[in-house]
């Protein structure tokens, strides 16, 4: 837990949990039914103390519902929620050692920045001197002390986001929860603010769960990412592991770009088979000159991406995307393409990763 003042003023105690519980956050067989539909289906997740984990997935996959149950705004129909080794499943939001940053920031427009940040402490009737001290410390932490007397409509979107973050941190939570915190910012500002959030999270060592549908955002700031689909976690791994070894077709196609071809891969060619071959564009190598294992290919399309080009090439009667740096080939050009690595799936599950022995 972060400490902004005397530890005696931290969150109220809750019931102890079994000794094997993690010091971070633990979800056990979490289930939720809404409108007669099972939104969350026996979900298990362990977030270690001080870890930043993203819940990533498409709209409707259940990530926000999961976060709202963690926060205490929804009660699970089954399962347990443990925070800092204590069972909080049946406790309301105000009795949990957690704080949440909402998607729309939920700031009071008529209140100053200082009063917005102080609000949760005043609701708990903390002493005035303590409130002032804790608010000043947290505003300095997020570099907003100079705006303490400003009102939210008078500051930028990025600064409003930091006010919402400060209001959560001033509560000294064991677990910090963020619901799509960057969705209201433009692309350039999103990058800046997400880096600020990550730097602050690491400096404080606070256990953090962030919900996002933006894979770049999740992959760039997370220690681990839980990819969700239809109320379940398809894979929970580090960003590097998710990209290189996606355990399901869903994860492979959702994370990054994947050429998906029906069949099998014999080390050089895609051949008839009962599985699915997934190939990352960077593992498709196009060149004007042949190399070991090269197969004739024709350029069908070139899409510029600034420092590289996405080139659509056709080989083996299959069209694949390849990433090409430097000069782009011309549409219609005849060259050669090799597949240096492929992911083999059967029944939607990863069977193995195949790499060419000679490159």
N, C-alpha and C positions, 0 to 999 in steps of 0.2 A: 504494500500500500504506500502511495506517496504521502509525505508528511509536510504540511505547510505550516503547522503550528504544533502545540503540545499534543502528543499521542492520545492523551485522555479525552480529546474532543473528537475522536474518529467515529466511524459508523457504529451504530449499536450492535451488540453481540447477537448472534443467532445460534440456533441449535447446532451442537457438534455433529460431525459426520464420522463414518467409520475411518479408522486409522489409515487405510490404504488410499484415501482420496487425495487427489493432487492439490498442491497449494495454489493452482491457477483456477481453471474452470473445467467442469466435467458435466457432460450430458449423458445420461444413461437411458437408453430405450425410449427416447422422447417421442411422443405421439400426439398429434392434434387433428381433430376432425372439425371441419367448418362447412356448413351448408350441406351436410350429408356426404362430404368428400374428404378422404384422408389426405390432408395437406402435408403432414409430417408423419413418416412411417418408421417407427422404431429406430430413431436416429441416435447414434453414439458419437461423441466427440470429446477429446481431451486437449485442452489448451494449457501448456505448461506456464508456470509463473514467469512473467516478464516477456512472454512470447506475443507476437502480433500475428493473428490468423485472419485471413479473409474468407468469408463465405461468398463464393462466386458461382454464378449460374444465370440462366435465362430468366426472363419474367415468368412468374408463376411456379418457380421451382421450389418455393418454400423458404427461401433464405431470410426474408423479412419477418415471416411468421416465427421462424426459429429465434431471431434476435429479440422479437417482442416477448417471447416466452422467457428468454434469458433475463430480460429487463424486468419482467413481472407484470407486463401489461396484458398478457394472455396467460391463462392457466392451462398447463398440459393436461390432456385426458389420461395420459399414462406416462410413466417414466420419472426420472429425478434430475434435479439441477443442483450442483454443488459449486460453491464459490469459496475459494481459500480454505478448502477442507471442511466446509459447513453446508448442511442441507438447507436450501432456501426455496425449495419447490413451491411451498404454500404461502410464502411471504409476499406482501405487496411491494411495489417498487421502492417505497420510502423506507422499507426495512431491510433492503438488500445492500450489500457492500459494493454497489455498482452505480454507474452514472451513464447517461445516454446523451449523445449528440444527434439531434434529429435532422432529417433531410432538409427541412425548411428553416432550420435554426431555432424557430419558435422563440424569437426575442420579442420583448415588449417594446414597441416603437416609441412610447411616451416616456420610457425610463432611460436614464443614462446608462452607459456601459457599466459603470461601477454598480449601479443598482440592479441591473440585469444579472451580473455575476453574483452579487450578494443575495439574490432572491432565495435560493434554496436554503441558505444558512438562516435567513430571517424567518422562513417558514418553520424551521426547527427551533426558533427562539434562542439562537446562540447569542452570547453577550456582544454588545455593540463593538467593544474594543477588539474582541477576537475576530468578528466579521471584517472589520476594517483592515486588520493586519493580514488575514488570509486572502482577502480580495486583492490587496496591493501586491502581495507576493506572487499570486498567480497571474495578475495582469503584467507584471514585469517578466514573468516566465514566457508569456506569449507575445511580448513586445508591444503591449497596448496601453501601458501606463499613461502615455501622453494623450490617450483618447478616453480617459476615465470619465470625463464630464460630457463627452459627446453622446448623441443619441444614434441608434442603429441606422436610421435612414440617411444620416449624414456621413457615414463611413462606407468604404468599399465592400464588395461582396466577400473578398478574401478576409477582410478585417472582421466582418460580421461572423464569418465561419470561426475565426479565432476567439471571438467573444463567446460563442456557443461552446467551444472547446474549454475555455477558461471556466465557464459556469459549471461544466462537468467536473473539471479537475479540482475546483475549490471544495468539492465535497469529499476529497481524499478517498476516492473509490479504490477497492481492490481490483475491480474489473471495469475497464472503459469500453463502452459500446458505441459504435458509429454506424448510422444508417445512411448509406449513399451520401457521405458528407461533402463530396465535391461535385455533385451532379448539377448544382446551380451556377457553377463557375465556368468561364470560357476555357478553351483547351490549354492555352498558355499558362493561365493562372492555376489551373488544376495541377499541372506539373509542379509548380512552385509550392503550392500549399500542401500537396501530398508529401513532398520532401520535408517540409516543416513538421508535419504530423509525425513522420517516421523518426526524425531527429529528436523530437521532444519525447516520443514514446521510448526510445532507446535510452535517453538521458535519465528519464524517471524510472525506467524498468517496470512499467505498468503493464499488466496483462490486458491485452486489447483484442477485441473482435470487431471487424469492419465488414459491412455488407456492401457489395458492389456487383454490377453487371459488367464492369469494364475490366477485361482481362489484363490489359497493360498496367492499369492501376494496381490490381491485385499482385501481379507478378513482380512489380518493381519495389513494393514496400513490405511484402509479407515474409515472415520466416517460413510459414507453411500456408497452403491454400487448400480449402475444402471445396471441391467442385460438386455442386448439387444438381440433381435432376429428379423431378417427380417426387420430391419429399425425402429423398435419400442422398447420402454422400457417395458419389461414384468413386472418388479417389481423394485422399488426404495426404499430400506430399509437399516437398519443397518445390519451388518454381522450376528449378532445373530438372528435377525428376519428373514432374508433370509433363514437361515439354518433351523430354527425351524418351520417356517410357510411360506414355499414357496407357493405363490399364484397360480402358474400354474404348470402343469406337467413339462413343459420345465425347469423352474427354479429349481424344485425339483430334476430333473435328472442331470442338469448342475452343481448345487452347491452340492459338496460332493457326497456320494454314496447313491443310493436309490434302495431298492428292489421294483420292480414294478410288481403287480399282478392284473390280471383282476378279478373283483368280488367286494365283500363287506366284511366288518369286523364287527363281532358281539360282539366284546370285547375280544374274545379268539381265534376264528377261522376265517380264510378267507373262505367265503361262496359265492355261486353263486349270482351275482348281476349285475347291469347295469353300475357300475362305475369302478374305478381303485383304488386299495389300494397301497399306498406308505409307505414303512417301512425303517427307517434308520437302518443300521447294529447294532448300539449301543442299539437299542430298541428290538433287537432279543437276547434273553438270552438263551444260551445253557448250560446245566449242566448234569452231570451223574445221579443226583438224581432228582426226581420230585419235583415241587413246585406248588403252587396254579395256576390253569389254564394251567398246562403244558400239552403238546401234545407230544407223542412219535416221535422221530426224529432220523435220521441216518446221520452220518458225511460222506460227499461225497468227500470233498477236504479241505486241510489245506494249507494256504499261509502265510509264516512268514513275518512280517513287523517290525522286531526288537523287540520293547518292547510289541508288541501284535501280535496275529494271526488273520487272516481273515479265518473263518471257514464256509464252505458251507454245510448247513444241509438241509435235505429233510423232510418236515412234511406236512400233508394235501395234499400230491401229489404236493407240491410246494417247489422249492429250494430257500432258502434264505441265504444271507450272514450275519454272526454274527461276532462281534469283541470279541475275548477272550483273556484276559490277563493271565499271568502265564503259566503253562504247557499246551501244546496243546493236544487235544484229538487225537486219532488215526483214520485214514481213515477206515471206516466201523464200527466204534464204535456206539452202540445204546445208546441213551440218551433221553433227553427231551428238548423241546424248547418252550418258551413263547414269545408272542409279547406284549410288554409293552405299545407301542404307535403306532398309524398309522395315516397317512394322507389320507383322502378320497377325491378323485377327480371325478368330473362329467363334461363331455364335456371339459376336459382339465383345469378346474378351481377348486380351492380348495373349498370343501363344508364344511369340519370341520376336526378337529384333535381329535382323539379318544384315551383316555388313560384308561388303566385298573384300576379299583377302588382298587383292592387288588394286592399287589406285594410281 
